[in-house]
Amino acid sequence: MLDSHKINEISNKIREVVGNSPLGDVEKNINALLKSMFTKMELVSREEFDVQAEVLRNTRQKLELLEARLAELEGKSVELAAQQKP
């Protein structure tokens, strides 16, 4: 979800537009409305996104290493099988 700072920033911009109009009562609900909308959209903060991107990079790197190791072991297995055949 977006952090409170971003939500407050958007809220302040809307508050500026509304100004001193009779819509002042709506101002009280803007933060709750925005938080609800962002939650329903399942948005995440940049920080959360960056953390997950790093986790994915690390996982891909580990997968590549494991695939290389598996290929190496399979090659050795084929060699041993060939040596054991009369």
ZIPE-V111199 format. One record per helix or strand of 3 or more residues. SS is the DSSP state (H for helix, E for strand). FROM is the first residue (numbers start at 1). LEN is the number of residues. If there is no record, write none. Layout:
ss->SS from->FROM len->LEN
ss->SS from->FROM len->LEN
This chain:
ss->H from->4 len->15
ss->H from->24 len->4
ss->H from->30 len->12
ss->H from->46 len->39
